[in-house]
């Protein structure tokens, strides 16, 4: 049959146009060493790739408060299939199968549920199932299935002697395989080590508690001999896999993954913890306590914010002492005031005052309809009169725009002198309030109230 080739139409033509119009024609190739002759060629190494559209993208969160996990995400097509998966343990060979199985089942669960809460309930049910497996010590699994689920494996690229005094789980496992199977088994490179972590001896580190998984397939006498030697458990104690492994270690590994993929993203999206057995780190509890504390001291900058324009204003400036007497109530029952010179609102809330800039969206749209831009000074732009119709008189319309652009350049210079080198006002808050006050004083006409001789 015919071979089907899938291509992105938009991306292909974008790359074609890029190579045609933005190639570098100055690349040179030496064609004659004796004469040092070169030929020129046009080359462009820029290639664009268009991704999506996607149905969802899953990004985990690091357990540390101010750290992000780089290059780790999962992207889904609209069909529910994974379009791209990067950085997760499920793609790595030799990783703990418990974690890989959890991730394989949890990714499809992100696409279930009609709401954010429903999505995390679906994801949380998968995490709770795997925690149930560990809490019950794998009672619903056969010994071979359990051993496969909680074992890890690594491939040793060098001989054991080449590692010297280095310490790791695979090195500990290789040494114990030599004790169990003989030195000839580990004398060459390429040994595959598969192990589980034992709970004893408790005073040893996790590295020293690695036990070869193959020992649990040995006869009972041999198994008991080596397990008692490696773990120092008393004679007569059970030596089966459920009695030997460190269940708290495996639970901590799973909880760590659940926090990154489920509980912390849920917290950051305002959803309660769907897996109570995977508690939040301390920094989450502290942040949540600060957010919900009714007696916490407010930050001054949090009291200032942008407000929507109510359409009402006073015709004269007010003193701070008159805030309570010249206010009106907004829809939330808060006292609302307008400072006409600075174009700012104030809201008296809980004994404090919050000042915000009157919403600029409607004003901006009105300026655009009148031919004005963000850089226009309203008082000066009105001197130009109404904007002519482009279709009726193109020349008058063009001359009007040129006069407008000249005013804009003058206004930008004035604003740069008023607001500093950047020439930009703050987007919102108390800084804008004072900047607008300064701009009013320096750019608006002053009214003469009284003339008096000074002698």
Residue, then its C-alpha position, 0 to 999 in steps of 0.5 A: x500500500x501507499x505510505x502515509x506521510x503526516x505534515x503540518x501545513x502551516x509549519x511547512x510553509x512557515x519554514x519555507x518562507x523563513x528559508x527563502x527570506x531570511x537565509x544567510x547568503x554569506x556562508x563560504x566553502x573553500x573550493x581551491x586551496x592553492x588559489x584560496x577560492x571560495x564559493x558562497x552559499x545561502x544557508x538557514x538553520x532555523x526550523x519551526x515546529x508547531x505543537x498542538x492543539x492539546x487537550x491538557x498538559x500535566x506539570x508536577x510541582x517540586x516539594x521544595x517551596x520555591x523550586x520548579x521541576x524542569x523538563x518534566x511534563x505530560x501532554x495529551x491529544x484531544x483523543x486522550x492519548x499522550x502526545x509527549x511525555x518527558x522527565x517521568x520515571x515511567x520512561x526510565x529503565x530500572x526505576x521502581x515499578x511501584x512508581x512506574x505503575x502508579x504513573x501509568x494509571x494516574x495519567x489517564x485519570x487526569x482527563x476524567x471529571x467535569x470539574x477541577x475537584x472531580x479531576x483531582x478526586x479521580x487522580x486521588x483514587x488512583x493514589x489511594x489504591x497504591x497506598x492501600x497496597x503498601x499499607x496492607x503489605x501487598x496482601x492482595x498480590x502473590x509473592x512474585x507480583x509483590x517482589x516485581x512491584x517493589x524491586x529496582x534494577x540497575x546495570x553495572x557497566x564496569x566490574x565490581x572491582x572498578x568501583x573501588x570504595x564507592x557506595x550505592x545500592x547496586x554495588x551493595x547488591x552486587x557484593x551480596x550476589x557474589x556471596x550468594x552465587x559465587x565470585x565468578x558471577x560478578x567478576x565481569x562487567x555487565x551484571x544486572x542487579x535487582x534488589x529490595x530494601x530491608x527494614x533491618x539493621x535499622x542503624x544502617x543507611x538505605x544503601x547498606x540495606x539493599x538485599x538481592x531480590x533473587x534470594x527470595x527464590x532460593x530454598x528456605x534454608x539458604x534464604x534464611x541463612x543469608x537474610x539473617x546475615x544481611x539483616x541481623x534479624x533473630x533466629x526463628x523470625x520470618x524471612x519472607x519478603x513481606x517481613x523483610x522489606x522496609x514498608x515505610x521506605x516504599x511508602x515514603x517513595x510513593x508519597x513523594x511522587x503523589x505530592x509532586x503529581x497530585x497534592x501540591x498541584x491541587x493545593x496551588x489550584x485551590x483544591x483540598x488535599x485529595x490524598x490525606x495519607x500524603x500530607x502537605x509539606x510544612x511550607x504549604x501548611x504555613x502558607x495556608x495558615x497565613x492565608x486563613x489567619x483572620x488576625x494576621x497583619x496586612x501588608x500595606x501594598x495589599x491594600x492598594x489595587x485596581x478598581x472598576x470605574x463606577x462612573x461617578x466622581x466628585x468635582x472637588x478634591x477632598x481631604x483625607x479627614x473627609x473620606x468617611x463623609x464624602x463616600x458612597x457605598x459600592x455593591x459590596x457595602x464598602x465606602x467608595x470615593x473618587x479623586x478627580x485630579x489623580x483618577x483614583x478610587x478609594x475603598x474604606x474596608x475594615x478600618x483601612x483605606x484601599x486606593x486603586x486606579x479607576x478602570x482604564x479599559x472603557x477609556x482606552x476603547x473610547x480613545x481608540x474609537x476617537x483615533x486616540x492612543x495610549x500616549x495621548x494627552x486628552x486635553x491636547x488631543x482635543x485641540x485637533x478636533x474630530x478625526x476626519x473620515x478616511x474614506x471621504x477625505x484621505x488627505x485631511x485624515x492623514x494631516x490630522x494623524x500627522x498633527x496627532x503624532x506630533x502631539x504624541x511625541x511631545x507628550x512622551x517627552x513630557x511624561x519622560x521628564x515627569x515620570x523618570x527615564x522609563x517614561x512609564x506609569x506603574x500599572x496599578x496601586x499607590x505608585x500610580x496614584x502619586x505619579x498621576x498627581x505629579x503628572x497633573x501638576x506638571x502637564x495640566x494648565x493652572x488656573x489663576x485664582x488671584x493676582x497681587x502685587x508683590x512690591 
